[in-house]
Amino acid sequence: MKTAITTLLLCLSLFTALAQESDYDEIEKTVSYYLDGGTNNDFETLKKAFHETATMKFIRNGEYKEVNALEFFKNAVKPGPKQNRKTHISYINVSGNVASAKLQIDYETFSFIDYMNLIKIDDEWKVVSKIFYRKQN
C-alpha cells in the first residue's frame, strides 16, 4: 500500500513539474513571437504574442502614455531589412494561469527593457500588457 501511495505521489509531482515546464515553454514561445517579429519587421508574427486588447504603457518626453499594443505595432512595424539588435529573455515567472516576463532588446546606442504580463486564455498564453523603459547605452 505504501508503495502504491508513493508511486502515485511521485507521478503527481512529475505531472505538475511537466505542466509547469510546458507553460514555461509556451510562454517562451509567445514572447519569442514578439521578439522575432520585431527583429524581422514581421507584424504578422509579432501580433501572435498579444491579446487584441493588450495595452502598452510607457513614459515619453516625461509624459505618461497608454496605447493599444497591436495598433501601435501595426503602425510601427513595416516590412524591411532585419533589425540590427540582440534580444534576451531575462526571466519568466509563472503562477498558475498568469505570468510575467522580462525582456531586453539591445541596439547599438540604446536598449529596451520590457516587462510583459501574460494570461493563459483558452489554453493559449497571450501578452495582455507591456510596460517598457528605453535605456541609453
N, CA, C and O atoms as CSV, one atom per row, in Angstrom:
chain,resi,resn,atom,element,x,y,z
A,1,MET,N,N,0.818,-1.189,0.000
A,1,MET,CA,C,0.000,0.000,0.000
A,1,MET,C,C,0.869,1.264,0.000
A,1,MET,O,O,0.597,2.212,-0.737
A,2,LYS,N,N,1.933,1.267,0.847
A,2,LYS,CA,C,2.833,2.414,0.890
A,2,LYS,C,C,3.486,2.647,-0.465
A,2,LYS,O,O,3.668,3.792,-0.879
A,3,THR,N,N,3.839,1.575,-1.151
A,3,THR,CA,C,4.472,1.686,-2.462
A,3,THR,C,C,3.518,2.316,-3.468
A,3,THR,O,O,3.931,3.149,-4.276
A,4,ALA,N,N,2.257,1.930,-3.427
A,4,ALA,CA,C,1.268,2.484,-4.349
A,4,ALA,C,C,1.069,3.975,-4.100
A,4,ALA,O,O,0.992,4.758,-5.046
A,5,ILE,N,N,0.986,4.369,-2.838
A,5,ILE,CA,C,0.810,5.782,-2.496
A,5,ILE,C,C,2.046,6.575,-2.896
A,5,ILE,O,O,1.933,7.671,-3.445
A,6,THR,N,N,3.220,6.029,-2.625
A,6,THR,CA,C,4.468,6.695,-3.000
A,6,THR,C,C,4.545,6.862,-4.512
A,6,THR,O,O,4.920,7.926,-5.004
A,7,THR,N,N,4.193,5.820,-5.244
A,7,THR,CA,C,4.211,5.887,-6.710
A,7,THR,C,C,3.220,6.931,-7.206
A,7,THR,O,O,3.543,7.694,-8.116
A,8,LEU,N,N,2.024,6.985,-6.634
A,8,LEU,CA,C,1.013,7.965,-7.015
A,8,LEU,C,C,1.506,9.382,-6.756
A,8,LEU,O,O,1.362,10.258,-7.608
A,9,LEU,N,N,2.085,9.606,-5.586
A,9,LEU,CA,C,2.604,10.934,-5.262
A,9,LEU,C,C,3.745,11.327,-6.197
A,9,LEU,O,O,3.841,12.483,-6.608
A,10,LEU,N,N,4.588,10.394,-6.524
A,10,LEU,CA,C,5.675,10.646,-7.444
A,10,LEU,C,C,5.149,11.015,-8.826
A,10,LEU,O,O,5.651,11.942,-9.460
A,11,CYS,N,N,4.146,10.292,-9.286
A,11,CYS,CA,C,3.529,10.578,-10.590
A,11,CYS,C,C,2.875,11.951,-10.599
A,11,CYS,O,O,2.993,12.686,-11.580
A,12,LEU,N,N,2.186,12.307,-9.517
A,12,LEU,CA,C,1.556,13.624,-9.433
A,12,LEU,C,C,2.603,14.731,-9.441
A,12,LEU,O,O,2.412,15.764,-10.083
A,13,SER,N,N,3.701,14.523,-8.735
A,13,SER,CA,C,4.780,15.509,-8.721
A,13,SER,C,C,5.388,15.677,-10.104
A,13,SER,O,O,5.658,16.797,-10.537
A,14,LEU,N,N,5.601,14.568,-10.795
A,14,LEU,CA,C,6.149,14.608,-12.144
A,14,LEU,C,C,5.189,15.317,-13.090
A,14,LEU,O,O,5.614,16.132,-13.910
A,15,PHE,N,N,3.888,15.012,-12.982
A,15,PHE,CA,C,2.884,15.656,-13.828
A,15,PHE,C,C,2.880,17.165,-13.595
A,15,PHE,O,O,2.823,17.934,-14.554
A,16,THR,N,N,2.939,17.597,-12.337
A,16,THR,CA,C,2.959,19.023,-12.012
A,16,THR,C,C,4.201,19.682,-12.587
A,16,THR,O,O,4.111,20.773,-13.150
A,17,ALA,N,N,5.339,19.054,-12.460
A,17,ALA,CA,C,6.587,19.607,-12.999
A,17,ALA,C,C,6.516,19.723,-14.519
A,17,ALA,O,O,6.941,20.728,-15.088
A,18,LEU,N,N,5.977,18.691,-15.177
A,18,LEU,CA,C,5.844,18.732,-16.635
A,18,LEU,C,C,4.870,19.809,-17.072
A,18,LEU,O,O,5.110,20.486,-18.072
A,19,ALA,N,N,3.777,19.982,-16.343
A,19,ALA,CA,C,2.799,21.023,-16.676
A,19,ALA,C,C,3.439,22.399,-16.555
A,19,ALA,O,O,3.238,23.248,-17.423
A,20,GLN,N,N,4.212,22.638,-15.486
A,20,GLN,CA,C,4.882,23.922,-15.323
A,20,GLN,C,C,5.911,24.136,-16.419
A,20,GLN,O,O,6.029,25.241,-16.948
A,21,GLU,N,N,6.653,23.101,-16.765
A,21,GLU,CA,C,7.649,23.216,-17.831
A,21,GLU,C,C,6.962,23.525,-19.152
A,21,GLU,O,O,7.447,24.341,-19.937
A,22,SER,N,N,5.847,22.879,-19.392
A,22,SER,CA,C,5.109,23.119,-20.616
A,22,SER,C,C,4.639,24.576,-20.677
A,22,SER,O,O,4.758,25.213,-21.723
A,23,ASP,N,N,4.108,25.112,-19.574
A,23,ASP,CA,C,3.689,26.510,-19.546
A,23,ASP,C,C,4.884,27.426,-19.785
A,23,ASP,O,O,4.784,28.388,-20.547
A,24,TYR,N,N,5.997,27.140,-19.151
A,24,TYR,CA,C,7.201,27.947,-19.353
A,24,TYR,C,C,7.587,27.965,-20.839
A,24,TYR,O,O,7.869,29.023,-21.402
A,25,ASP,N,N,7.596,26.793,-21.459
A,25,ASP,CA,C,7.945,26.696,-22.880
A,25,ASP,C,C,6.961,27.471,-23.750
A,25,ASP,O,O,7.362,28.136,-24.705
A,26,GLU,N,N,5.675,27.386,-23.421
A,26,GLU,CA,C,4.648,28.093,-24.190
A,26,GLU,C,C,4.792,29.610,-24.029
A,26,GLU,O,O,4.607,30.356,-24.991
A,27,ILE,N,N,5.117,30.061,-22.835
A,27,ILE,CA,C,5.330,31.496,-22.610
A,27,ILE,C,C,6.564,31.964,-23.369
A,27,ILE,O,O,6.560,33.034,-23.977
A,28,GLU,N,N,7.615,31.158,-23.331
A,28,GLU,CA,C,8.830,31.496,-24.084
A,28,GLU,C,C,8.512,31.609,-25.572
A,28,GLU,O,O,9.012,32.510,-26.246
A,29,LYS,N,N,7.690,30.708,-26.084
A,29,LYS,CA,C,7.277,30.756,-27.493
A,29,LYS,C,C,6.486,32.038,-27.776
A,29,LYS,O,O,6.695,32.692,-28.798
A,30,THR,N,N,5.581,32.386,-26.863
A,30,THR,CA,C,4.761,33.589,-27.050
A,30,THR,C,C,5.616,34.846,-27.097
A,30,THR,O,O,5.470,35.651,-28.016
A,31,VAL,N,N,6.507,35.035,-26.126
A,31,VAL,CA,C,7.326,36.253,-26.138
A,31,VAL,C,C,8.329,36.230,-27.292
A,31,VAL,O,O,8.771,37.286,-27.747
A,32,SER,N,N,8.691,35.043,-27.768
A,32,SER,CA,C,9.573,34.953,-28.942
A,32,SER,C,C,8.872,35.437,-30.204
A,32,SER,O,O,9.523,35.975,-31.099
A,33,TYR,N,N,7.549,35.255,-30.292
A,33,TYR,CA,C,6.810,35.845,-31.425
A,33,TYR,C,C,7.023,37.352,-31.449
A,33,TYR,O,O,7.266,37.940,-32.503
A,34,TYR,N,N,6.930,37.958,-30.299
A,34,TYR,CA,C,7.137,39.409,-30.187
A,34,TYR,C,C,8.573,39.788,-30.575
A,34,TYR,O,O,8.786,40.689,-31.386
A,35,LEU,N,N,9.541,39.098,-29.993
A,35,LEU,CA,C,10.946,39.432,-30.263
A,35,LEU,C,C,11.317,39.169,-31.717
A,35,LEU,O,O,11.928,40.021,-32.362
A,36,ASP,N,N,10.957,38.004,-32.239
A,36,ASP,CA,C,11.313,37.648,-33.618
A,36,ASP,C,C,10.574,38.518,-34.629
A,36,ASP,O,O,11.149,38.935,-35.634
A,37,GLY,N,N,9.294,38.790,-34.361
A,37,GLY,CA,C,8.531,39.644,-35.260
A,37,GLY,C,C,9.121,41.034,-35.351
A,37,GLY,O,O,9.201,41.607,-36.438
A,38,GLY,N,N,9.536,41.584,-34.215
A,38,GLY,CA,C,10.167,42.905,-34.218
A,38,GLY,C,C,11.512,42.899,-34.904
A,38,GLY,O,O,11.822,43.809,-35.673
A,39,THR,N,N,12.311,41.890,-34.638
A,39,THR,CA,C,13.636,41.803,-35.257
A,39,THR,C,C,13.531,41.689,-36.774
A,39,THR,O,O,14.327,42.278,-37.506
A,40,ASN,N,N,12.537,40.923,-37.243
A,40,ASN,CA,C,12.397,40.667,-38.682
A,40,ASN,C,C,11.388,41.590,-39.372
A,40,ASN,O,O,11.034,41.371,-40.531
A,41,ASN,N,N,10.925,42.624,-38.654
A,41,ASN,CA,C,9.921,43.545,-39.213
A,41,ASN,C,C,8.723,42.793,-39.763
A,41,ASN,O,O,8.261,43.065,-40.872
A,42,ASP,N,N,8.227,41.852,-38.989
A,42,ASP,CA,C,7.130,40.974,-39.408
A,42,ASP,C,C,5.964,41.127,-38.420
A,42,ASP,O,O,5.919,40.451,-37.392
A,43,PHE,N,N,5.029,42.020,-38.743
A,43,PHE,CA,C,3.903,42.286,-37.852
A,43,PHE,C,C,3.053,41.045,-37.628
A,43,PHE,O,O,2.554,40.842,-36.521
A,44,GLU,N,N,2.872,40.209,-38.647
A,44,GLU,CA,C,2.027,39.017,-38.516
A,44,GLU,C,C,2.568,38.060,-37.450
A,44,GLU,O,O,1.792,37.452,-36.713
A,45,THR,N,N,3.883,37.925,-37.365
A,45,THR,CA,C,4.483,37.096,-36.323
A,45,THR,C,C,4.360,37.784,-34.968
A,45,THR,O,O,3.965,37.157,-33.985
A,46,LEU,N,N,4.693,39.060,-34.913
A,46,LEU,CA,C,4.648,39.815,-33.664
A,46,LEU,C,C,3.259,39.774,-33.040
A,46,LEU,O,O,3.140,39.615,-31.826
A,47,LYS,N,N,2.213,39.914,-33.838
A,47,LYS,CA,C,0.862,40.011,-33.272
A,47,LYS,C,C,0.381,38.707,-32.633
A,47,LYS,O,O,-0.570,38.724,-31.851
A,48,LYS,N,N,1.019,37.582,-32.952
A,48,LYS,CA,C,0.661,36.306,-32.324
A,48,LYS,C,C,0.890,36.334,-30.812
A,48,LYS,O,O,0.283,35.554,-30.079
A,49,ALA,N,N,1.760,37.226,-30.344
A,49,ALA,CA,C,2.095,37.293,-28.917
A,49,ALA,C,C,1.019,37.996,-28.093
A,49,ALA,O,O,0.894,37.741,-26.896
A,50,PHE,N,N,0.244,38.874,-28.719
A,50,PHE,CA,C,-0.615,39.786,-27.979
A,50,PHE,C,C,-2.099,39.425,-28.050
A,50,PHE,O,O,-2.598,38.957,-29.073
A,51,HIS,N,N,-2.780,39.657,-26.938
A,51,HIS,CA,C,-4.239,39.641,-26.936
A,51,HIS,C,C,-4.693,40.910,-27.648
A,51,HIS,O,O,-4.006,41.930,-27.593
A,52,GLU,N,N,-5.831,40.858,-28.307
A,52,GLU,CA,C,-6.292,42.001,-29.108
A,52,GLU,C,C,-6.496,43.272,-28.292
A,52,GLU,O,O,-6.445,44.369,-28.847
A,53,THR,N,N,-6.728,43.148,-26.985
A,53,THR,CA,C,-6.926,44.335,-26.144
A,53,THR,C,C,-5.691,44.688,-25.315
A,53,THR,O,O,-5.777,45.505,-24.399
A,54,ALA,N,N,-4.565,44.091,-25.622
A,54,ALA,CA,C,-3.340,44.336,-24.842
A,54,ALA,C,C,-2.974,45.819,-24.854
A,54,ALA,O,O,-3.110,46.510,-25.864
A,55,THR,N,N,-2.508,46.276,-23.706
A,55,THR,CA,C,-2.081,47.667,-23.590
A,55,THR,C,C,-0.564,47.761,-23.504
A,55,THR,O,O,0.122,46.809,-23.133
A,56,MET,N,N,-0.068,48.930,-23.856
A,56,MET,CA,C,1.346,49.236,-23.717
A,56,MET,C,C,1.411,50.589,-23.010
A,56,MET,O,O,0.788,51.560,-23.440
A,57,LYS,N,N,2.173,50.633,-21.925
A,57,LYS,CA,C,2.272,51.845,-21.113
A,57,LYS,C,C,3.737,52.222,-20.974
A,57,LYS,O,O,4.603,51.372,-20.766
A,58,PHE,N,N,3.997,53.545,-21.095
A,58,PHE,CA,C,5.384,53.999,-21.075
A,58,PHE,C,C,5.425,55.497,-20.826
A,58,PHE,O,O,4.399,56.177,-20.845
A,59,ILE,N,N,6.626,55.991,-20.594
A,59,ILE,CA,C,6.870,57.423,-20.447
A,59,ILE,C,C,7.644,57.881,-21.678
A,59,ILE,O,O,8.672,57.300,-22.024
A,60,ARG,N,N,7.141,58.934,-22.343
A,60,ARG,CA,C,7.845,59.523,-23.494
A,60,ARG,C,C,7.906,61.028,-23.268
A,60,ARG,O,O,6.879,61.673,-23.056
A,61,ASN,N,N,9.117,61.586,-23.314
A,61,ASN,CA,C,9.324,63.015,-23.075
A,61,ASN,C,C,8.691,63.468,-21.760
A,61,ASN,O,O,8.098,64.543,-21.675
A,62,GLY,N,N,8.833,62.617,-20.732
A,62,GLY,CA,C,8.331,62.945,-19.411
A,62,GLY,C,C,6.827,62.796,-19.255
A,62,GLY,O,O,6.282,63.130,-18.203
A,63,GLU,N,N,6.156,62.308,-20.267
A,63,GLU,CA,C,4.697,62.188,-20.239
A,63,GLU,C,C,4.257,60.739,-20.299
A,63,GLU,O,O,4.774,59.959,-21.098
A,64,TYR,N,N,3.288,60.372,-19.442
A,64,TYR,CA,C,2.732,59.016,-19.407
A,64,TYR,C,C,1.881,58.773,-20.648
A,64,TYR,O,O,1.055,59.605,-21.022
A,65,LYS,N,N,2.093,57.622,-21.280
A,65,LYS,CA,C,1.336,57.226,-22.468
A,65,LYS,C,C,0.754,55.842,-22.245
A,65,LYS,O,O,1.371,54.991,-21.605
A,66,GLU,N,N,-0.438,55.626,-22.779
A,66,GLU,CA,C,-1.077,54.309,-22.759
A,66,GLU,C,C,-1.743,54.103,-24.106
A,66,GLU,O,O,-2.567,54.913,-24.532
A,67,VAL,N,N,-1.378,52.997,-24.787
A,67,VAL,CA,C,-1.896,52.727,-26.126
A,67,VAL,C,C,-2.270,51.263,-26.255
A,67,VAL,O,O,-1.845,50.432,-25.453
A,68,ASN,N,N,-3.073,50.948,-27.274
A,68,ASN,CA,C,-3.326,49.558,-27.628
A,68,ASN,C,C,-2.057,49.042,-28.295
A,68,ASN,O,O,-1.581,49.632,-29.264
A,69,ALA,N,N,-1.515,47.959,-27.789
A,69,ALA,CA,C,-0.227,47.447,-28.279
A,69,ALA,C,C,-0.286,47.078,-29.761
A,69,ALA,O,O,0.612,47.435,-30.522
A,70,LEU,N,N,-1.329,46.371,-30.173
A,70,LEU,CA,C,-1.390,45.931,-31.570
A,70,LEU,C,C,-1.550,47.104,-32.529
A,70,LEU,O,O,-0.960,47.102,-33.610
A,71,GLU,N,N,-2.337,48.102,-32.150
A,71,GLU,CA,C,-2.463,49.288,-33.009
A,71,GLU,C,C,-1.123,49.998,-33.140
A,71,GLU,O,O,-0.747,50.435,-34.227
A,72,PHE,N,N,-0.404,50.112,-32.022
A,72,PHE,CA,C,0.907,50.753,-32.040
A,72,PHE,C,C,1.855,50.013,-32.989
A,72,PHE,O,O,2.475,50.626,-33.857
A,73,PHE,N,N,1.961,48.689,-32.816
A,73,PHE,CA,C,2.909,47.924,-33.624
A,73,PHE,C,C,2.480,47.823,-35.082
A,73,PHE,O,O,3.331,47.737,-35.967
A,74,LYS,N,N,1.177,47.832,-35.347
A,74,LYS,CA,C,0.711,47.799,-36.733
A,74,LYS,C,C,1.221,49.021,-37.494
A,74,LYS,O,O,1.556,48.930,-38.675
A,75,ASN,N,N,1.277,50.162,-36.813
A,75,ASN,CA,C,1.787,51.389,-37.427
A,75,ASN,C,C,3.312,51.462,-37.423
A,75,ASN,O,O,3.907,52.081,-38.305
A,76,ALA,N,N,3.945,50.832,-36.435
A,76,ALA,CA,C,5.400,50.961,-36.260
A,76,ALA,C,C,6.206,49.923,-37.026
A,76,ALA,O,O,7.310,50.220,-37.481
A,77,VAL,N,N,5.680,48.713,-37.180
A,77,VAL,CA,C,6.442,47.621,-37.802
A,77,VAL,C,C,6.100,47.554,-39.285
A,77,VAL,O,O,4.985,47.197,-39.666
A,78,LYS,N,N,7.064,47.897,-40.100
A,78,LYS,CA,C,6.887,47.886,-41.550
A,78,LYS,C,C,7.898,46.919,-42.163
A,78,LYS,O,O,9.025,46.809,-41.678
A,79,PRO,N,N,7.501,46.220,-43.223
A,79,PRO,CA,C,8.445,45.296,-43.873
A,79,PRO,C,C,9.740,46.009,-44.252
A,79,PRO,O,O,9.725,47.154,-44.704
A,80,GLY,N,N,10.835,45.325,-44.065
A,80,GLY,CA,C,12.139,45.890,-44.381
A,80,GLY,C,C,13.221,44.943,-43.940
A,80,GLY,O,O,12.948,43.814,-43.534
A,81,PRO,N,N,14.467,45.412,-44.023
A,81,PRO,CA,C,15.582,44.545,-43.623
A,81,PRO,C,C,15.527,44.220,-42.131
A,81,PRO,O,O,14.941,44.956,-41.336
A,82,LYS,N,N,16.140,43.121,-41.782
A,82,LYS,CA,C,16.208,42.665,-40.395
A,82,LYS,C,C,16.839,43.744,-39.521
A,82,LYS,O,O,17.811,44.388,-39.917
A,83,GLN,N,N,16.277,43.934,-38.332
A,83,GLN,CA,C,16.813,44.909,-37.373
A,83,GLN,C,C,18.168,44.428,-36.854
A,83,GLN,O,O,18.372,43.235,-36.630
A,84,ASN,N,N,19.083,45.365,-36.668
A,84,ASN,CA,C,20.387,45.065,-36.082
A,84,ASN,C,C,20.255,45.200,-34.567
A,84,ASN,O,O,20.523,46.259,-34.001
A,85,ARG,N,N,19.839,44.116,-33.923
A,85,ARG,CA,C,19.626,44.132,-32.486
A,85,ARG,C,C,19.789,42.730,-31.915
A,85,ARG,O,O,19.721,41.734,-32.635
A,86,LYS,N,N,20.004,42.680,-30.620
A,86,LYS,CA,C,20.086,41.408,-29.910
A,86,LYS,C,C,18.959,41.375,-28.889
A,86,LYS,O,O,18.657,42.381,-28.245
A,87,THR,N,N,18.339,40.201,-28.749
A,87,THR,CA,C,17.235,40.071,-27.808
A,87,THR,C,C,17.572,39.004,-26.766
A,87,THR,O,O,18.328,38.066,-27.019
A,88,HIS,N,N,16.985,39.188,-25.595
A,88,HIS,CA,C,17.271,38.272,-24.494
A,88,HIS,C,C,16.055,38.196,-23.572
A,88,HIS,O,O,15.484,39.223,-23.206
A,89,ILE,N,N,15.667,36.990,-23.204
A,89,ILE,CA,C,14.640,36.794,-22.183
A,89,ILE,C,C,15.364,36.686,-20.849
A,89,ILE,O,O,16.065,35.707,-20.594
A,90,SER,N,N,15.194,37.691,-20.000
A,90,SER,CA,C,15.881,37.718,-18.703
A,90,SER,C,C,15.264,36.738,-17.719
A,90,SER,O,O,15.981,36.027,-17.015
A,91,TYR,N,N,13.936,36.697,-17.668
A,91,TYR,CA,C,13.264,35.727,-16.812
A,91,TYR,C,C,11.817,35.558,-17.234
A,91,TYR,O,O,11.234,36.415,-17.897
A,92,ILE,N,N,11.261,34.437,-16.833
A,92,ILE,CA,C,9.835,34.146,-16.957
A,92,ILE,C,C,9.396,33.624,-15.598
A,92,ILE,O,O,10.021,32.726,-15.034
A,93,ASN,N,N,8.317,34.195,-15.079
A,93,ASN,CA,C,7.792,33.800,-13.777
A,93,ASN,C,C,6.336,33.388,-13.972
A,93,ASN,O,O,5.520,34.187,-14.434
A,94,VAL,N,N,6.004,32.136,-13.620
A,94,VAL,CA,C,4.668,31.586,-13.838
A,94,VAL,C,C,3.993,31.303,-12.499
A,94,VAL,O,O,4.593,30.716,-11.598
A,95,SER,N,N,2.739,31.728,-12.384
A,95,SER,CA,C,1.907,31.424,-11.214
A,95,SER,C,C,0.527,31.017,-11.719
A,95,SER,O,O,-0.332,31.863,-11.967
A,96,GLY,N,N,0.330,29.716,-11.866
A,96,GLY,CA,C,-0.963,29.230,-12.354
A,96,GLY,C,C,-1.218,29.673,-13.780
A,96,GLY,O,O,-0.474,29.311,-14.691
A,97,ASN,N,N,-2.292,30.473,-13.981
A,97,ASN,CA,C,-2.642,30.905,-15.332
A,97,ASN,C,C,-2.210,32.337,-15.642
A,97,ASN,O,O,-2.689,32.938,-16.603
A,98,VAL,N,N,-1.306,32.882,-14.827
A,98,VAL,CA,C,-0.733,34.202,-15.098
A,98,VAL,C,C,0.792,34.096,-15.061
A,98,VAL,O,O,1.358,33.204,-14.430
A,99,ALA,N,N,1.435,35.032,-15.754
A,99,ALA,CA,C,2.900,35.004,-15.807
A,99,ALA,C,C,3.426,36.402,-16.112
A,99,ALA,O,O,2.690,37.273,-16.575
A,100,SER,N,N,4.705,36.594,-15.845
A,100,SER,CA,C,5.388,37.816,-16.245
A,100,SER,C,C,6.721,37.423,-16.869
A,100,SER,O,O,7.302,36.385,-16.553
A,101,ALA,N,N,7.178,38.277,-17.755
A,101,ALA,CA,C,8.467,38.041,-18.408
A,101,ALA,C,C,9.194,39.370,-18.531
A,101,ALA,O,O,8.588,40.402,-18.816
A,102,LYS,N,N,10.502,39.328,-18.311
A,102,LYS,CA,C,11.351,40.496,-18.522
A,102,LYS,C,C,12.213,40.221,-19.739
A,102,LYS,O,O,12.884,39.192,-19.821
A,103,LEU,N,N,12.186,41.151,-20.685
A,103,LEU,CA,C,12.927,41.007,-21.936
A,103,LEU,C,C,13.874,42.183,-22.091
A,103,LEU,O,O,13.612,43.270,-21.578
A,104,GLN,N,N,14.970,41.966,-22.797
A,104,GLN,CA,C,15.881,43.058,-23.126
A,104,GLN,C,C,16.173,43.011,-24.614
A,104,GLN,O,O,16.470,41.957,-25.177
A,105,ILE,N,N,16.081,44.184,-25.240
A,105,ILE,CA,C,16.361,44.321,-26.670
A,105,ILE,C,C,17.466,45.358,-26.795
A,105,ILE,O,O,17.261,46.535,-26.495
A,106,ASP,N,N,18.635,44.918,-27.239
A,106,ASP,CA,C,19.810,45.784,-27.311
A,106,ASP,C,C,20.083,46.231,-28.733
A,106,ASP,O,O,20.264,45.417,-29.638
A,107,TYR,N,N,20.108,47.549,-28.909
A,107,TYR,CA,C,20.551,48.176,-30.154
A,107,TYR,C,C,21.942,48.744,-29.897
A,107,TYR,O,O,22.455,48.627,-28.784
A,108,GLU,N,N,22.548,49.342,-30.882
A,108,GLU,CA,C,23.912,49.851,-30.727
A,108,GLU,C,C,24.010,50.939,-29.659
A,108,GLU,O,O,24.947,50.935,-28.861
A,109,THR,N,N,23.054,51.872,-29.634
A,109,THR,CA,C,23.171,53.017,-28.724
A,109,THR,C,C,22.156,53.032,-27.584
A,109,THR,O,O,22.242,53.881,-26.696
A,110,PHE,N,N,21.197,52.108,-27.594
A,110,PHE,CA,C,20.194,52.065,-26.531
A,110,PHE,C,C,19.637,50.656,-26.400
A,110,PHE,O,O,19.855,49.794,-27.251
A,111,SER,N,N,18.913,50.452,-25.308
A,111,SER,CA,C,18.248,49.170,-25.053
A,111,SER,C,C,16.825,49.431,-24.604
A,111,SER,O,O,16.533,50.452,-23.981
A,112,PHE,N,N,15.944,48.498,-24.925
A,112,PHE,CA,C,14.604,48.495,-24.361
A,112,PHE,C,C,14.558,47.409,-23.295
A,112,PHE,O,O,15.009,46.286,-23.521
A,113,ILE,N,N,14.014,47.747,-22.143
A,113,ILE,CA,C,13.741,46.779,-21.094
A,113,ILE,C,C,12.216,46.650,-21.064
A,113,ILE,O,O,11.518,47.607,-20.731
A,114,ASP,N,N,11.708,45.482,-21.409
A,114,ASP,CA,C,10.269,45.234,-21.485
A,114,ASP,C,C,9.834,44.312,-20.357
A,114,ASP,O,O,10.507,43.329,-20.045
A,115,TYR,N,N,8.708,44.641,-19.755
A,115,TYR,CA,C,8.057,43.778,-18.779
A,115,TYR,C,C,6.696,43.404,-19.358
A,115,TYR,O,O,5.853,44.270,-19.593
A,116,MET,N,N,6.491,42.115,-19.583
A,116,MET,CA,C,5.268,41.613,-20.189
A,116,MET,C,C,4.446,40.874,-19.139
A,116,MET,O,O,4.983,40.081,-18.365
A,117,ASN,N,N,3.156,41.134,-19.114
A,117,ASN,CA,C,2.218,40.374,-18.286
A,117,ASN,C,C,1.400,39.498,-19.224
A,117,ASN,O,O,0.855,39.972,-20.220
A,118,LEU,N,N,1.322,38.215,-18.891
A,118,LEU,CA,C,0.627,37.250,-19.736
A,118,LEU,C,C,-0.450,36.526,-18.943
A,118,LEU,O,O,-0.339,36.341,-17.731
A,119,ILE,N,N,-1.496,36.120,-19.659
A,119,ILE,CA,C,-2.562,35.301,-19.093
A,119,ILE,C,C,-2.816,34.140,-20.044
A,119,ILE,O,O,-2.772,34.303,-21.263
A,120,LYS,N,N,-3.080,32.977,-19.482
A,120,LYS,CA,C,-3.420,31.806,-20.290
A,120,LYS,C,C,-4.927,31.851,-20.558
A,120,LYS,O,O,-5.740,31.652,-19.656
A,121,ILE,N,N,-5.273,32.115,-21.804
A,121,ILE,CA,C,-6.660,32.274,-22.233
A,121,ILE,C,C,-6.978,31.153,-23.220
A,121,ILE,O,O,-6.321,31.030,-24.254
A,122,ASP,N,N,-7.976,30.344,-22.906
A,122,ASP,CA,C,-8.350,29.224,-23.787
A,122,ASP,C,C,-7.136,28.378,-24.159
A,122,ASP,O,O,-6.934,28.046,-25.327
A,123,ASP,N,N,-6.325,28.032,-23.147
A,123,ASP,CA,C,-5.123,27.198,-23.304
A,123,ASP,C,C,-4.032,27.834,-24.162
A,123,ASP,O,O,-3.186,27.128,-24.711
A,124,GLU,N,N,-4.044,29.155,-24.281
A,124,GLU,CA,C,-3.022,29.847,-25.066
A,124,GLU,C,C,-2.529,31.058,-24.281
A,124,GLU,O,O,-3.330,31.863,-23.806
A,125,TRP,N,N,-1.207,31.184,-24.145
A,125,TRP,CA,C,-0.618,32.316,-23.439
A,125,TRP,C,C,-0.607,33.536,-24.343
A,125,TRP,O,O,-0.186,33.463,-25.498
A,126,LYS,N,N,-1.079,34.672,-23.804
A,126,LYS,CA,C,-1.111,35.937,-24.540
A,126,LYS,C,C,-0.611,37.064,-23.654
A,126,LYS,O,O,-0.890,37.098,-22.456
A,127,VAL,N,N,0.129,37.986,-24.255
A,127,VAL,CA,C,0.535,39.197,-23.557
A,127,VAL,C,C,-0.701,40.084,-23.458
A,127,VAL,O,O,-1.351,40.373,-24.463
A,128,VAL,N,N,-1.022,40.514,-22.231
A,128,VAL,CA,C,-2.169,41.399,-22.029
A,128,VAL,C,C,-1.735,42.819,-21.674
A,128,VAL,O,O,-2.520,43.761,-21.787
A,129,SER,N,N,-0.486,42.966,-21.246
A,129,SER,CA,C,0.034,44.309,-21.014
A,129,SER,C,C,1.551,44.303,-21.067
A,129,SER,O,O,2.217,43.315,-20.758
A,130,LYS,N,N,2.061,45.453,-21.474
A,130,LYS,CA,C,3.509,45.630,-21.585
A,130,LYS,C,C,3.848,47.015,-21.056
A,130,LYS,O,O,3.186,47.998,-21.388
A,131,ILE,N,N,4.887,47.081,-20.227
A,131,ILE,CA,C,5.486,48.360,-19.873
A,131,ILE,C,C,6.952,48.271,-20.288
A,131,ILE,O,O,7.530,47.185,-20.326
A,132,PHE,N,N,7.541,49.414,-20.595
A,132,PHE,CA,C,8.937,49.359,-21.026
A,132,PHE,C,C,9.671,50.629,-20.653
A,132,PHE,O,O,9.081,51.670,-20.363
A,133,TYR,N,N,10.998,50.492,-20.674
A,133,TYR,CA,C,11.906,51.597,-20.416
A,133,TYR,C,C,12.961,51.601,-21.507
A,133,TYR,O,O,13.495,50.549,-21.859
A,134,ARG,N,N,13.267,52.779,-22.046
A,134,ARG,CA,C,14.342,52.921,-23.028
A,134,ARG,C,C,15.571,53.460,-22.309
A,134,ARG,O,O,15.550,54.553,-21.743
A,135,LYS,N,N,16.649,52.664,-22.342
A,135,LYS,CA,C,17.884,52.995,-21.624
A,135,LYS,C,C,18.978,53.323,-22.628
A,135,LYS,O,O,19.238,52.536,-23.538
A,136,GLN,N,N,19.614,54.465,-22.476
A,136,GLN,CA,C,20.760,54.817,-23.323
A,136,GLN,C,C,21.966,53.970,-22.908
A,136,GLN,O,O,22.217,53.800,-21.715
A,137,ASN,N,N,22.699,53.446,-23.863
A,137,ASN,CA,C,23.887,52.632,-23.548
A,137,ASN,C,C,25.119,53.503,-23.415
A,137,ASN,O,O,26.209,52.994,-23.153
